């Protein structure tokens, strides 16, 4: 389910990885598979989708394999936060928590306020 192109919500209940991105001053949310996705690769897919240039750094994926991921901030973008999100579709609740080990970055609670007008039927919670 997509809210414009800024937020693409999962279609099933569960736990997901999430990245909070600001591109040209506009907030975006992207969710990925909790078990297989890496925050850096999620950011990379987003930047590639919007054809945004970026430099990379060396990081470690979930299997301790060394990988190249985009730096946290470039000319047009910033990775504002990263972590996990638990979805309750029936209750329309998204619970944001946790961190990205690859970026040493938590969910940005202030950034969540920018998503509330885009998701008026949803309750956004964080720890």
N, C-alpha and C positions, 0 to 999 in steps of 0.2 A: 504494500500500500504506500503510495507516494503523496506527500503534501508538497505540491509544486515539484521542484527538484531539490528543495532544501532539506527535506526530511524523507527518508525512505524507511518505513517501518516494517519490521518482520511480520509475517502472516500467521505465526504460531506462538503460543505461550512458550516461555523458556528463558534461559540465561544466554546472553549475547555479549560479545565484545562491542565497544562503542568508541567512536572518535568524534570529538567536537572540533569543528574546523571553521575558521573565518576566512572567507575568500572575498577579496575586494570589499571588505567591511560587512559582508552578508554572512549570517550564521548558517551552518550546515551540520547535520547529524548523519552519520553512517554507522550501520550495525553489521556485525559479522559473526560467523560461527564461533562459538565459545571455545570449542576444542581444537579447531584447525587454523583459525585466523590469527594474524599477528597485527598489532596496531600499526606498525610501520608499513606493512603491505596494504592495509586498508587505506592509509593516507596516500600511498603511492597510486593505488587504483583510482582514487578520487582525483588526484592531481593529473594523472594521465587522461582521465575522462574529460577534464576541462582544459587539457593541453596547457597546463601550468608548468613552467620550467622549475627545477629544483636541484639542489646539490644533495649528496648522500653522505651518510656516516655508516660505519660498521657497527652492527648490533648482533644480537643472538636471538634466534627464534625459539619456539616452545620445545624444540628437540635439541637445544644447545648447539645448533648449527649456525655458523657465522653467515649473516646476510647483510646486504646493503639496503638501507631504508632512507627516506627523505629526511633532511634536517627539520627541526621543529618549526622553523619560521623562514620564509623566503620573501621575495619582493611583494608578491600578491597575496600570500596566505600565511596563516598561523594555525598551528595545532594548539587549540586553547585547553583541551582536556582529553583524557582517555581513561578507560576503565571498563566496567561491566554494567549491563543493564538487564534487569529482570522484568519480563513482560507478563502482565495479566490482561489479556485481551477482553475478557468478559467484563472485568471491573474497570477497564480503561485506565490502568495504573502502570507507570513505568518507574522502577526503582533503580536509580543510578548509584553506583558505589565502586570502590576499588581504584586500581591504578594500572598504568602501563609500566612494566618493568623495563622495556626497551627504551622508553623515554624518561623514566623516573618522573612520571607526571600523573596526577590524580584527576578525577572528575572536577571540572570547574563549576562550582555551584552558582556563581554569579552569571556565568554563561548560560546556565539552564533557564534563567529568566527570559532570555531572548527567544527561547523556543516555545514558551507558554502561549503567546498569541497565535502561534502557528498550529498549536494543538489544543484548541479551546475545550474540547470534550475529554481531554486526558488530564489525569493528575500526575504531575511529575514530582517524585520524591527523591531525596538523596540523603546519604549518611555522612 
